[in-house]
């Protein structure tokens, strides 16, 4: 999964900034994740090679480095991913239960609660970013609070109890 993400982020960087080399990709990911992840050469270069093999990027020597640029096919892939993610398209399946089991979580609700805590900490960190102006940080924090309030308003006071299907196949 991470290697795919490295490749997709590489295409995004190429689209935005032009040709890149492996170290710039690793550095870009590190900056974007606020230093929490810096993929090494074993993740970066195979990802770039796969992009070239699939015709999504082009590699060429540039001095001592090899630089990579996005191809029209790479642009189409990014456009399709963004279009499919847009409102009105079928949402991606929620694979939380599978991830909970793979990662050895006690149960799916505990896993989801841990994910919520991590997401909330990330949202808090975003409001404190140095490159976010005070008014922008305030608007962002207000938007987060609004979304949380909407989500909480949809929650019933008591979880619904689902009846187990009978042996005759009734629901």
Phi and psi in radians as a Rosetta constraint file:
Dihedral C 1 N 2 CA 2 C 2 CIRCULARHARMONIC -1.133 0.35
Dihedral N 2 CA 2 C 2 N 3 CIRCULARHARMONIC -0.651 0.35
Dihedral C 2 N 3 CA 3 C 3 CIRCULARHARMONIC -1.141 0.35
Dihedral N 3 CA 3 C 3 N 4 CIRCULARHARMONIC -0.677 0.35
Dihedral C 3 N 4 CA 4 C 4 CIRCULARHARMONIC -1.102 0.35
Dihedral N 4 CA 4 C 4 N 5 CIRCULARHARMONIC -0.720 0.35
Dihedral C 4 N 5 CA 5 C 5 CIRCULARHARMONIC -1.128 0.35
Dihedral N 5 CA 5 C 5 N 6 CIRCULARHARMONIC -0.688 0.35
Dihedral C 5 N 6 CA 6 C 6 CIRCULARHARMONIC -1.036 0.35
Dihedral N 6 CA 6 C 6 N 7 CIRCULARHARMONIC -0.797 0.35
Dihedral C 6 N 7 CA 7 C 7 CIRCULARHARMONIC -1.114 0.35
Dihedral N 7 CA 7 C 7 N 8 CIRCULARHARMONIC -0.776 0.35
Dihedral C 7 N 8 CA 8 C 8 CIRCULARHARMONIC -1.152 0.35
Dihedral N 8 CA 8 C 8 N 9 CIRCULARHARMONIC -0.683 0.35
Dihedral C 8 N 9 CA 9 C 9 CIRCULARHARMONIC -1.184 0.35
Dihedral N 9 CA 9 C 9 N 10 CIRCULARHARMONIC -0.614 0.35
Dihedral C 9 N 10 CA 10 C 10 CIRCULARHARMONIC -1.042 0.35
Dihedral N 10 CA 10 C 10 N 11 CIRCULARHARMONIC -0.799 0.35
Dihedral C 10 N 11 CA 11 C 11 CIRCULARHARMONIC -1.064 0.35
Dihedral N 11 CA 11 C 11 N 12 CIRCULARHARMONIC -0.712 0.35
Dihedral C 11 N 12 CA 12 C 12 CIRCULARHARMONIC -1.091 0.35
Dihedral N 12 CA 12 C 12 N 13 CIRCULARHARMONIC -0.783 0.35
Dihedral C 12 N 13 CA 13 C 13 CIRCULARHARMONIC -1.104 0.35
Dihedral N 13 CA 13 C 13 N 14 CIRCULARHARMONIC -0.753 0.35
Dihedral C 13 N 14 CA 14 C 14 CIRCULARHARMONIC -1.069 0.35
Dihedral N 14 CA 14 C 14 N 15 CIRCULARHARMONIC -0.717 0.35
Dihedral C 14 N 15 CA 15 C 15 CIRCULARHARMONIC -1.113 0.35
Dihedral N 15 CA 15 C 15 N 16 CIRCULARHARMONIC -0.705 0.35
Dihedral C 15 N 16 CA 16 C 16 CIRCULARHARMONIC -1.436 0.35
Dihedral N 16 CA 16 C 16 N 17 CIRCULARHARMONIC -0.711 0.35
Dihedral C 16 N 17 CA 17 C 17 CIRCULARHARMONIC -1.993 0.35
Dihedral N 17 CA 17 C 17 N 18 CIRCULARHARMONIC -0.160 0.35
Dihedral C 17 N 18 CA 18 C 18 CIRCULARHARMONIC 1.702 0.35
Dihedral N 18 CA 18 C 18 N 19 CIRCULARHARMONIC -2.806 0.35
Dihedral C 18 N 19 CA 19 C 19 CIRCULARHARMONIC -1.039 0.35
Dihedral N 19 CA 19 C 19 N 20 CIRCULARHARMONIC 2.472 0.35
Dihedral C 19 N 20 CA 20 C 20 CIRCULARHARMONIC -2.297 0.35
Dihedral N 20 CA 20 C 20 N 21 CIRCULARHARMONIC 2.840 0.35
Dihedral C 20 N 21 CA 21 C 21 CIRCULARHARMONIC -2.047 0.35
Dihedral N 21 CA 21 C 21 N 22 CIRCULARHARMONIC 2.951 0.35
Dihedral C 21 N 22 CA 22 C 22 CIRCULARHARMONIC -0.987 0.35
Dihedral N 22 CA 22 C 22 N 23 CIRCULARHARMONIC -0.763 0.35
Dihedral C 22 N 23 CA 23 C 23 CIRCULARHARMONIC -1.133 0.35
Dihedral N 23 CA 23 C 23 N 24 CIRCULARHARMONIC -0.670 0.35
Dihedral C 23 N 24 CA 24 C 24 CIRCULARHARMONIC -1.106 0.35
Dihedral N 24 CA 24 C 24 N 25 CIRCULARHARMONIC -0.635 0.35
Dihedral C 24 N 25 CA 25 C 25 CIRCULARHARMONIC -1.139 0.35
Dihedral N 25 CA 25 C 25 N 26 CIRCULARHARMONIC -0.859 0.35
Dihedral C 25 N 26 CA 26 C 26 CIRCULARHARMONIC -1.034 0.35
Dihedral N 26 CA 26 C 26 N 27 CIRCULARHARMONIC -0.760 0.35
Dihedral C 26 N 27 CA 27 C 27 CIRCULARHARMONIC -1.133 0.35
Dihedral N 27 CA 27 C 27 N 28 CIRCULARHARMONIC -0.714 0.35
Dihedral C 27 N 28 CA 28 C 28 CIRCULARHARMONIC -1.092 0.35
Dihedral N 28 CA 28 C 28 N 29 CIRCULARHARMONIC -0.719 0.35
Dihedral C 28 N 29 CA 29 C 29 CIRCULARHARMONIC -1.152 0.35
Dihedral N 29 CA 29 C 29 N 30 CIRCULARHARMONIC -0.724 0.35
Dihedral C 29 N 30 CA 30 C 30 CIRCULARHARMONIC -1.074 0.35
Dihedral N 30 CA 30 C 30 N 31 CIRCULARHARMONIC -0.785 0.35
Dihedral C 30 N 31 CA 31 C 31 CIRCULARHARMONIC -1.106 0.35
Dihedral N 31 CA 31 C 31 N 32 CIRCULARHARMONIC -0.769 0.35
Dihedral C 31 N 32 CA 32 C 32 CIRCULARHARMONIC -1.165 0.35
Dihedral N 32 CA 32 C 32 N 33 CIRCULARHARMONIC -0.536 0.35
Dihedral C 32 N 33 CA 33 C 33 CIRCULARHARMONIC -1.681 0.35
Dihedral N 33 CA 33 C 33 N 34 CIRCULARHARMONIC 0.263 0.35
Dihedral C 33 N 34 CA 34 C 34 CIRCULARHARMONIC 0.955 0.35
Dihedral N 34 CA 34 C 34 N 35 CIRCULARHARMONIC 0.679 0.35
Dihedral C 34 N 35 CA 35 C 35 CIRCULARHARMONIC 1.397 0.35
Dihedral N 35 CA 35 C 35 N 36 CIRCULARHARMONIC 0.063 0.35
Dihedral C 35 N 36 CA 36 C 36 CIRCULARHARMONIC -1.410 0.35
Dihedral N 36 CA 36 C 36 N 37 CIRCULARHARMONIC -0.280 0.35
Dihedral C 36 N 37 CA 37 C 37 CIRCULARHARMONIC -2.585 0.35
Dihedral N 37 CA 37 C 37 N 38 CIRCULARHARMONIC 2.195 0.35
Dihedral C 37 N 38 CA 38 C 38 CIRCULARHARMONIC -2.287 0.35
Dihedral N 38 CA 38 C 38 N 39 CIRCULARHARMONIC 1.755 0.35
Dihedral C 38 N 39 CA 39 C 39 CIRCULARHARMONIC -1.149 0.35
Dihedral N 39 CA 39 C 39 N 40 CIRCULARHARMONIC 2.483 0.35
Dihedral C 39 N 40 CA 40 C 40 CIRCULARHARMONIC -1.516 0.35
Dihedral N 40 CA 40 C 40 N 41 CIRCULARHARMONIC 3.137 0.35
Dihedral C 40 N 41 CA 41 C 41 CIRCULARHARMONIC -1.002 0.35
Dihedral N 41 CA 41 C 41 N 42 CIRCULARHARMONIC -0.546 0.35
Dihedral C 41 N 42 CA 42 C 42 CIRCULARHARMONIC -1.181 0.35
Dihedral N 42 CA 42 C 42 N 43 CIRCULARHARMONIC -0.309 0.35
Dihedral C 42 N 43 CA 43 C 43 CIRCULARHARMONIC -1.780 0.35
Dihedral N 43 CA 43 C 43 N 44 CIRCULARHARMONIC -0.667 0.35
Dihedral C 43 N 44 CA 44 C 44 CIRCULARHARMONIC -1.236 0.35
Dihedral N 44 CA 44 C 44 N 45 CIRCULARHARMONIC -0.956 0.35
Dihedral C 44 N 45 CA 45 C 45 CIRCULARHARMONIC -1.221 0.35
Dihedral N 45 CA 45 C 45 N 46 CIRCULARHARMONIC -0.679 0.35
Dihedral C 45 N 46 CA 46 C 46 CIRCULARHARMONIC -1.096 0.35
Dihedral N 46 CA 46 C 46 N 47 CIRCULARHARMONIC -0.615 0.35
Dihedral C 46 N 47 CA 47 C 47 CIRCULARHARMONIC -1.129 0.35
Dihedral N 47 CA 47 C 47 N 48 CIRCULARHARMONIC -0.787 0.35
Dihedral C 47 N 48 CA 48 C 48 CIRCULARHARMONIC -1.113 0.35
Dihedral N 48 CA 48 C 48 N 49 CIRCULARHARMONIC -0.706 0.35
Dihedral C 48 N 49 CA 49 C 49 CIRCULARHARMONIC -1.081 0.35
Dihedral N 49 CA 49 C 49 N 50 CIRCULARHARMONIC -0.736 0.35
Dihedral C 49 N 50 CA 50 C 50 CIRCULARHARMONIC -1.111 0.35
Dihedral N 50 CA 50 C 50 N 51 CIRCULARHARMONIC -0.680 0.35
Dihedral C 50 N 51 CA 51 C 51 CIRCULARHARMONIC -1.042 0.35
Dihedral N 51 CA 51 C 51 N 52 CIRCULARHARMONIC -0.737 0.35
Dihedral C 51 N 52 CA 52 C 52 CIRCULARHARMONIC -1.150 0.35
Dihedral N 52 CA 52 C 52 N 53 CIRCULARHARMONIC -0.804 0.35
Dihedral C 52 N 53 CA 53 C 53 CIRCULARHARMONIC -1.024 0.35
Dihedral N 53 CA 53 C 53 N 54 CIRCULARHARMONIC -0.593 0.35
Dihedral C 53 N 54 CA 54 C 54 CIRCULARHARMONIC -1.579 0.35
Dihedral N 54 CA 54 C 54 N 55 CIRCULARHARMONIC 0.052 0.35
Dihedral C 54 N 55 CA 55 C 55 CIRCULARHARMONIC 1.321 0.35
Dihedral N 55 CA 55 C 55 N 56 CIRCULARHARMONIC 0.290 0.35
Dihedral C 55 N 56 CA 56 C 56 CIRCULARHARMONIC -1.582 0.35
Dihedral N 56 CA 56 C 56 N 57 CIRCULARHARMONIC -0.333 0.35
Dihedral C 56 N 57 CA 57 C 57 CIRCULARHARMONIC -2.509 0.35
Dihedral N 57 CA 57 C 57 N 58 CIRCULARHARMONIC 2.847 0.35
Dihedral C 57 N 58 CA 58 C 58 CIRCULARHARMONIC -2.168 0.35
Dihedral N 58 CA 58 C 58 N 59 CIRCULARHARMONIC 2.343 0.35
Dihedral C 58 N 59 CA 59 C 59 CIRCULARHARMONIC -1.923 0.35
Dihedral N 59 CA 59 C 59 N 60 CIRCULARHARMONIC 2.521 0.35
Dihedral C 59 N 60 CA 60 C 60 CIRCULARHARMONIC -2.632 0.35
Dihedral N 60 CA 60 C 60 N 61 CIRCULARHARMONIC 2.591 0.35
Dihedral C 60 N 61 CA 61 C 61 CIRCULARHARMONIC -1.212 0.35
Dihedral N 61 CA 61 C 61 N 62 CIRCULARHARMONIC 2.519 0.35
Dihedral C 61 N 62 CA 62 C 62 CIRCULARHARMONIC -2.540 0.35
Dihedral N 62 CA 62 C 62 N 63 CIRCULARHARMONIC 1.656 0.35
Dihedral C 62 N 63 CA 63 C 63 CIRCULARHARMONIC 1.179 0.35
Dihedral N 63 CA 63 C 63 N 64 CIRCULARHARMONIC -2.279 0.35
Dihedral C 63 N 64 CA 64 C 64 CIRCULARHARMONIC -1.464 0.35
Dihedral N 64 CA 64 C 64 N 65 CIRCULARHARMONIC -0.160 0.35
Dihedral C 64 N 65 CA 65 C 65 CIRCULARHARMONIC -1.895 0.35
Dihedral N 65 CA 65 C 65 N 66 CIRCULARHARMONIC 2.901 0.35
Dihedral C 65 N 66 CA 66 C 66 CIRCULARHARMONIC -1.930 0.35
Dihedral N 66 CA 66 C 66 N 67 CIRCULARHARMONIC 2.258 0.35
Dihedral C 66 N 67 CA 67 C 67 CIRCULARHARMONIC -1.942 0.35
Dihedral N 67 CA 67 C 67 N 68 CIRCULARHARMONIC 2.664 0.35
Dihedral C 67 N 68 CA 68 C 68 CIRCULARHARMONIC -2.181 0.35
Dihedral N 68 CA 68 C 68 N 69 CIRCULARHARMONIC 2.439 0.35
Dihedral C 68 N 69 CA 69 C 69 CIRCULARHARMONIC -2.301 0.35
Dihedral N 69 CA 69 C 69 N 70 CIRCULARHARMONIC 2.679 0.35
Dihedral C 69 N 70 CA 70 C 70 CIRCULARHARMONIC -1.316 0.35
Dihedral N 70 CA 70 C 70 N 71 CIRCULARHARMONIC 2.540 0.35
Dihedral C 70 N 71 CA 71 C 71 CIRCULARHARMONIC -1.777 0.35
Dihedral N 71 CA 71 C 71 N 72 CIRCULARHARMONIC 2.965 0.35
Dihedral C 71 N 72 CA 72 C 72 CIRCULARHARMONIC -0.984 0.35
Dihedral N 72 CA 72 C 72 N 73 CIRCULARHARMONIC -0.637 0.35
Dihedral C 72 N 73 CA 73 C 73 CIRCULARHARMONIC -1.126 0.35
Dihedral N 73 CA 73 C 73 N 74 CIRCULARHARMONIC -0.655 0.35
Dihedral C 73 N 74 CA 74 C 74 CIRCULARHARMONIC -1.143 0.35
Dihedral N 74 CA 74 C 74 N 75 CIRCULARHARMONIC -0.699 0.35
Dihedral C 74 N 75 CA 75 C 75 CIRCULARHARMONIC -1.113 0.35
Dihedral N 75 CA 75 C 75 N 76 CIRCULARHARMONIC -0.711 0.35
Dihedral C 75 N 76 CA 76 C 76 CIRCULARHARMONIC -1.118 0.35
Dihedral N 76 CA 76 C 76 N 77 CIRCULARHARMONIC -0.700 0.35
Dihedral C 76 N 77 CA 77 C 77 CIRCULARHARMONIC -1.060 0.35
Dihedral N 77 CA 77 C 77 N 78 CIRCULARHARMONIC -0.843 0.35
Dihedral C 77 N 78 CA 78 C 78 CIRCULARHARMONIC -1.071 0.35
Dihedral N 78 CA 78 C 78 N 79 CIRCULARHARMONIC -0.739 0.35
Dihedral C 78 N 79 CA 79 C 79 CIRCULARHARMONIC -1.078 0.35
Dihedral N 79 CA 79 C 79 N 80 CIRCULARHARMONIC -0.732 0.35
Dihedral C 79 N 80 CA 80 C 80 CIRCULARHARMONIC -1.136 0.35
Dihedral N 80 CA 80 C 80 N 81 CIRCULARHARMONIC -0.769 0.35
Dihedral C 80 N 81 CA 81 C 81 CIRCULARHARMONIC -1.044 0.35
Dihedral N 81 CA 81 C 81 N 82 CIRCULARHARMONIC -0.764 0.35
Dihedral C 81 N 82 CA 82 C 82 CIRCULARHARMONIC -1.188 0.35
Dihedral N 82 CA 82 C 82 N 83 CIRCULARHARMONIC -0.702 0.35
Dihedral C 82 N 83 CA 83 C 83 CIRCULARHARMONIC -1.132 0.35
Dihedral N 83 CA 83 C 83 N 84 CIRCULARHARMONIC -0.776 0.35
Dihedral C 83 N 84 CA 84 C 84 CIRCULARHARMONIC -1.159 0.35
Dihedral N 84 CA 84 C 84 N 85 CIRCULARHARMONIC -0.452 0.35
Dihedral C 84 N 85 CA 85 C 85 CIRCULARHARMONIC -1.438 0.35
Dihedral N 85 CA 85 C 85 N 86 CIRCULARHARMONIC -0.301 0.35
Dihedral C 85 N 86 CA 86 C 86 CIRCULARHARMONIC -1.145 0.35
Dihedral N 86 CA 86 C 86 N 87 CIRCULARHARMONIC 2.808 0.35
Dihedral C 86 N 87 CA 87 C 87 CIRCULARHARMONIC -1.028 0.35
Dihedral N 87 CA 87 C 87 N 88 CIRCULARHARMONIC 2.459 0.35
Dihedral C 87 N 88 CA 88 C 88 CIRCULARHARMONIC 1.732 0.35
Dihedral N 88 CA 88 C 88 N 89 CIRCULARHARMONIC -0.249 0.35
Dihedral C 88 N 89 CA 89 C 89 CIRCULARHARMONIC -1.693 0.35
Dihedral N 89 CA 89 C 89 N 90 CIRCULARHARMONIC 2.740 0.35
Dihedral C 89 N 90 CA 90 C 90 CIRCULARHARMONIC -1.011 0.35
Dihedral N 90 CA 90 C 90 N 91 CIRCULARHARMONIC 2.206 0.35
Dihedral C 90 N 91 CA 91 C 91 CIRCULARHARMONIC -1.192 0.35
Dihedral N 91 CA 91 C 91 N 92 CIRCULARHARMONIC 2.721 0.35
Dihedral C 91 N 92 CA 92 C 92 CIRCULARHARMONIC -1.134 0.35
Dihedral N 92 CA 92 C 92 N 93 CIRCULARHARMONIC 2.573 0.35
Dihedral C 92 N 93 CA 93 C 93 CIRCULARHARMONIC -1.136 0.35
Dihedral N 93 CA 93 C 93 N 94 CIRCULARHARMONIC 2.545 0.35
Dihedral C 93 N 94 CA 94 C 94 CIRCULARHARMONIC -1.481 0.35
Dihedral N 94 CA 94 C 94 N 95 CIRCULARHARMONIC 1.963 0.35
Dihedral C 94 N 95 CA 95 C 95 CIRCULARHARMONIC -1.768 0.35
Dihedral N 95 CA 95 C 95 N 96 CIRCULARHARMONIC 0.354 0.35
Dihedral C 95 N 96 CA 96 C 96 CIRCULARHARMONIC -0.989 0.35
Dihedral N 96 CA 96 C 96 N 97 CIRCULARHARMONIC -0.730 0.35
Dihedral C 96 N 97 CA 97 C 97 CIRCULARHARMONIC -1.101 0.35
Dihedral N 97 CA 97 C 97 N 98 CIRCULARHARMONIC -0.671 0.35
Dihedral C 97 N 98 CA 98 C 98 CIRCULARHARMONIC -1.173 0.35
Dihedral N 98 CA 98 C 98 N 99 CIRCULARHARMONIC -0.790 0.35
Dihedral C 98 N 99 CA 99 C 99 CIRCULARHARMONIC -1.092 0.35
Dihedral N 99 CA 99 C 99 N 100 CIRCULARHARMONIC -0.690 0.35
Dihedral C 99 N 100 CA 100 C 100 CIRCULARHARMONIC -1.004 0.35
Dihedral N 100 CA 100 C 100 N 101 CIRCULARHARMONIC -0.760 0.35
Dihedral C 100 N 101 CA 101 C 101 CIRCULARHARMONIC -1.235 0.35
Dihedral N 101 CA 101 C 101 N 102 CIRCULARHARMONIC -0.756 0.35
Dihedral C 101 N 102 CA 102 C 102 CIRCULARHARMONIC -1.033 0.35
Dihedral N 102 CA 102 C 102 N 103 CIRCULARHARMONIC -0.724 0.35
Dihedral C 102 N 103 CA 103 C 103 CIRCULARHARMONIC -1.495 0.35
Dihedral N 103 CA 103 C 103 N 104 CIRCULARHARMONIC 0.032 0.35
Dihedral C 103 N 104 CA 104 C 104 CIRCULARHARMONIC 1.337 0.35
Dihedral N 104 CA 104 C 104 N 105 CIRCULARHARMONIC 0.444 0.35
Dihedral C 104 N 105 CA 105 C 105 CIRCULARHARMONIC -1.178 0.35
Dihedral N 105 CA 105 C 105 N 106 CIRCULARHARMONIC 2.621 0.35
Dihedral C 105 N 106 CA 106 C 106 CIRCULARHARMONIC -1.053 0.35
Dihedral N 106 CA 106 C 106 N 107 CIRCULARHARMONIC -0.716 0.35
Dihedral C 106 N 107 CA 107 C 107 CIRCULARHARMONIC -2.822 0.35
Dihedral N 107 CA 107 C 107 N 108 CIRCULARHARMONIC 2.908 0.35
Dihedral C 107 N 108 CA 108 C 108 CIRCULARHARMONIC -1.119 0.35
Dihedral N 108 CA 108 C 108 N 109 CIRCULARHARMONIC -0.779 0.35
Dihedral C 108 N 109 CA 109 C 109 CIRCULARHARMONIC -1.016 0.35
Dihedral N 109 CA 109 C 109 N 110 CIRCULARHARMONIC -0.695 0.35
Dihedral C 109 N 110 CA 110 C 110 CIRCULARHARMONIC -1.132 0.35
Dihedral N 110 CA 110 C 110 N 111 CIRCULARHARMONIC -0.743 0.35
Dihedral C 110 N 111 CA 111 C 111 CIRCULARHARMONIC -1.042 0.35
Dihedral N 111 CA 111 C 111 N 112 CIRCULARHARMONIC -0.811 0.35
Dihedral C 111 N 112 CA 112 C 112 CIRCULARHARMONIC -1.123 0.35
Dihedral N 112 CA 112 C 112 N 113 CIRCULARHARMONIC -0.667 0.35
Dihedral C 112 N 113 CA 113 C 113 CIRCULARHARMONIC -1.140 0.35
Dihedral N 113 CA 113 C 113 N 114 CIRCULARHARMONIC -0.711 0.35
Dihedral C 113 N 114 CA 114 C 114 CIRCULARHARMONIC -1.078 0.35
Dihedral N 114 CA 114 C 114 N 115 CIRCULARHARMONIC -0.739 0.35
Dihedral C 114 N 115 CA 115 C 115 CIRCULARHARMONIC -1.098 0.35
Dihedral N 115 CA 115 C 115 N 116 CIRCULARHARMONIC -0.679 0.35
Dihedral C 115 N 116 CA 116 C 116 CIRCULARHARMONIC -1.101 0.35
Dihedral N 116 CA 116 C 116 N 117 CIRCULARHARMONIC -0.775 0.35
Dihedral C 116 N 117 CA 117 C 117 CIRCULARHARMONIC -1.039 0.35
Dihedral N 117 CA 117 C 117 N 118 CIRCULARHARMONIC -0.781 0.35
Dihedral C 117 N 118 CA 118 C 118 CIRCULARHARMONIC -1.086 0.35
Dihedral N 118 CA 118 C 118 N 119 CIRCULARHARMONIC -0.756 0.35
Dihedral C 118 N 119 CA 119 C 119 CIRCULARHARMONIC -1.111 0.35
Dihedral N 119 CA 119 C 119 N 120 CIRCULARHARMONIC -0.740 0.35
Dihedral C 119 N 120 CA 120 C 120 CIRCULARHARMONIC -1.105 0.35
Dihedral N 120 CA 120 C 120 N 121 CIRCULARHARMONIC -0.707 0.35
Dihedral C 120 N 121 CA 121 C 121 CIRCULARHARMONIC -1.111 0.35
Dihedral N 121 CA 121 C 121 N 122 CIRCULARHARMONIC -0.682 0.35
Dihedral C 121 N 122 CA 122 C 122 CIRCULARHARMONIC -1.133 0.35
Dihedral N 122 CA 122 C 122 N 123 CIRCULARHARMONIC -0.722 0.35
Dihedral C 122 N 123 CA 123 C 123 CIRCULARHARMONIC -1.107 0.35
Dihedral N 123 CA 123 C 123 N 124 CIRCULARHARMONIC -0.731 0.35
Dihedral C 123 N 124 CA 124 C 124 CIRCULARHARMONIC -1.074 0.35
Dihedral N 124 CA 124 C 124 N 125 CIRCULARHARMONIC -0.769 0.35
Dihedral C 124 N 125 CA 125 C 125 CIRCULARHARMONIC -1.088 0.35
Dihedral N 125 CA 125 C 125 N 126 CIRCULARHARMONIC -0.649 0.35
Dihedral C 125 N 126 CA 126 C 126 CIRCULARHARMONIC -1.089 0.35
Dihedral N 126 CA 126 C 126 N 127 CIRCULARHARMONIC -0.625 0.35
Dihedral C 126 N 127 CA 127 C 127 CIRCULARHARMONIC -1.225 0.35
Dihedral N 127 CA 127 C 127 N 128 CIRCULARHARMONIC -0.325 0.35
Dihedral C 127 N 128 CA 128 C 128 CIRCULARHARMONIC -1.753 0.35
Dihedral N 128 CA 128 C 128 N 129 CIRCULARHARMONIC 0.019 0.35
Dihedral C 128 N 129 CA 129 C 129 CIRCULARHARMONIC -1.002 0.35
Dihedral N 129 CA 129 C 129 N 130 CIRCULARHARMONIC 2.440 0.35
Dihedral C 129 N 130 CA 130 C 130 CIRCULARHARMONIC -1.111 0.35
Dihedral N 130 CA 130 C 130 N 131 CIRCULARHARMONIC -0.552 0.35
Dihedral C 130 N 131 CA 131 C 131 CIRCULARHARMONIC -1.529 0.35
Dihedral N 131 CA 131 C 131 N 132 CIRCULARHARMONIC 0.110 0.35
Dihedral C 131 N 132 CA 132 C 132 CIRCULARHARMONIC -1.773 0.35
Dihedral N 132 CA 132 C 132 N 133 CIRCULARHARMONIC 2.124 0.35
Dihedral C 132 N 133 CA 133 C 133 CIRCULARHARMONIC -1.145 0.35
Dihedral N 133 CA 133 C 133 N 134 CIRCULARHARMONIC 2.772 0.35
Dihedral C 133 N 134 CA 134 C 134 CIRCULARHARMONIC -1.021 0.35
Dihedral N 134 CA 134 C 134 N 135 CIRCULARHARMONIC -0.812 0.35
Dihedral C 134 N 135 CA 135 C 135 CIRCULARHARMONIC -1.089 0.35
Dihedral N 135 CA 135 C 135 N 136 CIRCULARHARMONIC -0.706 0.35
Dihedral C 135 N 136 CA 136 C 136 CIRCULARHARMONIC -1.135 0.35
Dihedral N 136 CA 136 C 136 N 137 CIRCULARHARMONIC -0.722 0.35
Dihedral C 136 N 137 CA 137 C 137 CIRCULARHARMONIC -1.098 0.35
Dihedral N 137 CA 137 C 137 N 138 CIRCULARHARMONIC -0.691 0.35
Dihedral C 137 N 138 CA 138 C 138 CIRCULARHARMONIC -1.121 0.35
Dihedral N 138 CA 138 C 138 N 139 CIRCULARHARMONIC -0.756 0.35
Dihedral C 138 N 139 CA 139 C 139 CIRCULARHARMONIC -1.113 0.35
Dihedral N 139 CA 139 C 139 N 140 CIRCULARHARMONIC -0.738 0.35
Dihedral C 139 N 140 CA 140 C 140 CIRCULARHARMONIC -1.086 0.35
Dihedral N 140 CA 140 C 140 N 141 CIRCULARHARMONIC -0.829 0.35
Dihedral C 140 N 141 CA 141 C 141 CIRCULARHARMONIC -1.065 0.35
Dihedral N 141 CA 141 C 141 N 142 CIRCULARHARMONIC -0.700 0.35
Dihedral C 141 N 142 CA 142 C 142 CIRCULARHARMONIC -1.121 0.35
Dihedral N 142 CA 142 C 142 N 143 CIRCULARHARMONIC -0.700 0.35
Dihedral C 142 N 143 CA 143 C 143 CIRCULARHARMONIC -1.109 0.35
Dihedral N 143 CA 143 C 143 N 144 CIRCULARHARMONIC -0.718 0.35
Dihedral C 143 N 144 CA 144 C 144 CIRCULARHARMONIC -1.082 0.35
Dihedral N 144 CA 144 C 144 N 145 CIRCULARHARMONIC -0.807 0.35
Dihedral C 144 N 145 CA 145 C 145 CIRCULARHARMONIC -1.061 0.35
Dihedral N 145 CA 145 C 145 N 146 CIRCULARHARMONIC -0.714 0.35
Dihedral C 145 N 146 CA 146 C 146 CIRCULARHARMONIC -1.083 0.35
Dihedral N 146 CA 146 C 146 N 147 CIRCULARHARMONIC -0.802 0.35
Dihedral C 146 N 147 CA 147 C 147 CIRCULARHARMONIC -1.115 0.35
Dihedral N 147 CA 147 C 147 N 148 CIRCULARHARMONIC -0.707 0.35
Dihedral C 147 N 148 CA 148 C 148 CIRCULARHARMONIC -1.094 0.35
Dihedral N 148 CA 148 C 148 N 149 CIRCULARHARMONIC -0.761 0.35
Dihedral C 148 N 149 CA 149 C 149 CIRCULARHARMONIC -1.090 0.35
Dihedral N 149 CA 149 C 149 N 150 CIRCULARHARMONIC -0.734 0.35
Dihedral C 149 N 150 CA 150 C 150 CIRCULARHARMONIC -1.064 0.35
Dihedral N 150 CA 150 C 150 N 151 CIRCULARHARMONIC -0.779 0.35
Dihedral C 150 N 151 CA 151 C 151 CIRCULARHARMONIC -1.112 0.35
Dihedral N 151 CA 151 C 151 N 152 CIRCULARHARMONIC -0.775 0.35
Dihedral C 151 N 152 CA 152 C 152 CIRCULARHARMONIC -1.152 0.35
Dihedral N 152 CA 152 C 152 N 153 CIRCULARHARMONIC -0.597 0.35
Dihedral C 152 N 153 CA 153 C 153 CIRCULARHARMONIC -1.156 0.35
Dihedral N 153 CA 153 C 153 N 154 CIRCULARHARMONIC -0.505 0.35
Dihedral C 153 N 154 CA 154 C 154 CIRCULARHARMONIC -1.359 0.35
Dihedral N 154 CA 154 C 154 N 155 CIRCULARHARMONIC -0.301 0.35
Dihedral C 154 N 155 CA 155 C 155 CIRCULARHARMONIC -1.316 0.35
Dihedral N 155 CA 155 C 155 N 156 CIRCULARHARMONIC 2.332 0.35
Dihedral C 155 N 156 CA 156 C 156 CIRCULARHARMONIC -1.284 0.35
Dihedral N 156 CA 156 C 156 N 157 CIRCULARHARMONIC 2.750 0.35
Dihedral C 156 N 157 CA 157 C 157 CIRCULARHARMONIC -1.111 0.35
Dihedral N 157 CA 157 C 157 N 158 CIRCULARHARMONIC -0.586 0.35
Dihedral C 157 N 158 CA 158 C 158 CIRCULARHARMONIC -2.211 0.35
Dihedral N 158 CA 158 C 158 N 159 CIRCULARHARMONIC 2.409 0.35
Dihedral C 158 N 159 CA 159 C 159 CIRCULARHARMONIC -1.096 0.35
Dihedral N 159 CA 159 C 159 N 160 CIRCULARHARMONIC 2.509 0.35
Dihedral C 159 N 160 CA 160 C 160 CIRCULARHARMONIC -1.176 0.35
Dihedral N 160 CA 160 C 160 N 161 CIRCULARHARMONIC 2.483 0.35
Dihedral C 160 N 161 CA 161 C 161 CIRCULARHARMONIC -1.756 0.35
Dihedral N 161 CA 161 C 161 N 162 CIRCULARHARMONIC 2.118 0.35
Dihedral C 161 N 162 CA 162 C 162 CIRCULARHARMONIC -1.632 0.35
Dihedral N 162 CA 162 C 162 N 163 CIRCULARHARMONIC 2.341 0.35
Dihedral C 162 N 163 CA 163 C 163 CIRCULARHARMONIC -1.360 0.35
Dihedral N 163 CA 163 C 163 N 164 CIRCULARHARMONIC 2.337 0.35
Dihedral C 163 N 164 CA 164 C 164 CIRCULARHARMONIC -1.212 0.35
Dihedral N 164 CA 164 C 164 N 165 CIRCULARHARMONIC 2.486 0.35
Dihedral C 164 N 165 CA 165 C 165 CIRCULARHARMONIC -1.098 0.35
Dihedral N 165 CA 165 C 165 N 166 CIRCULARHARMONIC 2.556 0.35
Dihedral C 165 N 166 CA 166 C 166 CIRCULARHARMONIC -1.389 0.35
Dihedral N 166 CA 166 C 166 N 167 CIRCULARHARMONIC 2.997 0.35
Dihedral C 166 N 167 CA 167 C 167 CIRCULARHARMONIC -1.136 0.35
Dihedral N 167 CA 167 C 167 N 168 CIRCULARHARMONIC -0.394 0.35
Dihedral C 167 N 168 CA 168 C 168 CIRCULARHARMONIC -1.472 0.35
Dihedral N 168 CA 168 C 168 N 169 CIRCULARHARMONIC 0.067 0.35
Dihedral C 168 N 169 CA 169 C 169 CIRCULARHARMONIC 1.542 0.35
Dihedral N 169 CA 169 C 169 N 170 CIRCULARHARMONIC 0.192 0.35
Dihedral C 169 N 170 CA 170 C 170 CIRCULARHARMONIC -1.330 0.35
Dihedral N 170 CA 170 C 170 N 171 CIRCULARHARMONIC 2.598 0.35
